[in-house]
Amino acid sequence: MSLSETGGAGAINTGDRAERFAVKALVMTLFVGLFLLGTGCTLFVAKETLYLESAQDRATQEEVRQHLGAPKFTATASDGRPIWVYQVYYEDPGPANKWGAAGTWCDEYVLTFDKQGILRIWTHKSEGHGGELMPTYCVTDGFKPGS
């Protein structure tokens, strides 16, 4: 007979203690997992995205050019605002087994400046071109010169 079964003063129910410990361990594991997931995802944000998030509503065209280089395309909106397009291609080597295929990924950033040359709006699209090493377009329904 265990101490908890005797019901005596100061009896400790070891089953309850083990259950509370298990629940605390589970909660702690969930918090650590969520923390690692959150920090891990920030490691995979493209440097262009990180820069544009910090540059919106403050960076000039010259500052953007210094950070990102010359745009692939430039255009002017119907109201006279400058539009710059960046396309960033990178090769995905594919999985480390013989069952996958290498390919190319492309990130397209479309930046719109106000008439004073300050970055106001930007969009980002990303698309994988599985198996293609030289795709003919960056992203489906992406920016088209002259549009």
N, C-alpha and C positions, 0 to 999 in steps of 0.2 A: 504494500500500500504506500502511495507517495504522500508527501507532506500535504499537498493540496487536497487529497482525498480525505485526509483526517479532519480537515476543517479547523485545525488548531490555530491558535493565535500566531500570527507571523508566518503563516503558511504561504509558500510561493508556488504559484502555478507555472511550472516551467514550460508548459505548452503555450500559454498566453505570451510569455516572454519571447519564445522562439518565433511565434507568429508576428509579434510587433517588430522584432528584428528583421524578419524577412520582408515585411512591408516597407520598413525604412530603407532597407538595401535596394528594394525595387524602385522606390521613389528616387533615391540618390542616383541609381543607374540611369533612370530616365532623364534626370536633369543633366547629367554628364553627357549623355548621348545627344540631347538637344543642343547643348553648348558646342560640342564638337561638330555637329551638323552645321550649325550657324557659322562657326568660324571657318569650317572647311569650304563652304560655299563662297565666302568672300575671297578665298584664294584663287578662285576660277573666274573672277570678274575681269574682263579685258581692260588693259591699261587705258585704252581709248574711252571706254565707258566711265572709268573712274575719273579721268580728266574732265570729260564733258559734264559729269554730275557737278563737279566743283566749279566749272567755268560758266555754266548757264547764268544768264542775266548779269554777267560782269566782264567776261573776256572779250577783247576786241578781235577783229579778223587777224591782225598781225600776231597777237598772242596765240591764237588757235593755230596759225600757220607755223609758228615756232615750235609748238608742241606736237602737232600731227603731220607737219609737212604740207606740201602742195596737194590740193584736192584733185581727185580723179576727174571730176566734172564740176563746172560752175554754170549757174543759170541765174536768171532774174525772175522773181515772181511778178505777176501782173501789176502789183502795187509798187514795184520798184525795189523790193527787199532782195538782197543777195542770198543765193542758195549755194551751198557747197556740198559735194558728195565725196565721201571717202569709202573705198572698198578695200577691205583687208582680207587677203587670202592666206590661208595656212594649210599645210599638208597634214593630214591625219594619217599616221603610219599604219593604222589598222590594228587589230588585235594581235596579241603575241602568239597566235596559233595559225594554222594553215586554212582555217575555215572562214576567215574574214577577208575583206578587201580594203586596201588603202583607198583614200579619197581626199578630197579637198573640202574645206569649210570656207565660207565667205561671210564676213560681217559687213553690212552696209550701214553707214551713218549718213543721214541727211540733216545738214545744219542750216538753219535759217537765221539770218542776222537782221536787225532792224536797220533803218536807213542811216543810222549813225555808226553802223558797223559793230554793234554789240550782239553777241550770241544770245538769242531769245528762245529758240525752239530747236530740239534735235530729236531724231528718231533713230532706232536701231533695229535692224532685222538680221537674223543669222540663218544660214541654211547650209546643210551638209550635202555634198555631191558625192555620194557613195560610189566608189569605183572610178570616178572621173578625176584625173589629175590636171586637166586643162578645161574646166567648164567654160561654156560660152556666155554665161550670165552669172551674176553674183547671187541674187535672191529672186524668187518668184514674185512678180508684181513689184519689183524694185524700181528705183529711179531710172527714168529713160531720158537721155539728153534730148533737149528740145520739147520736153513735156512740161 
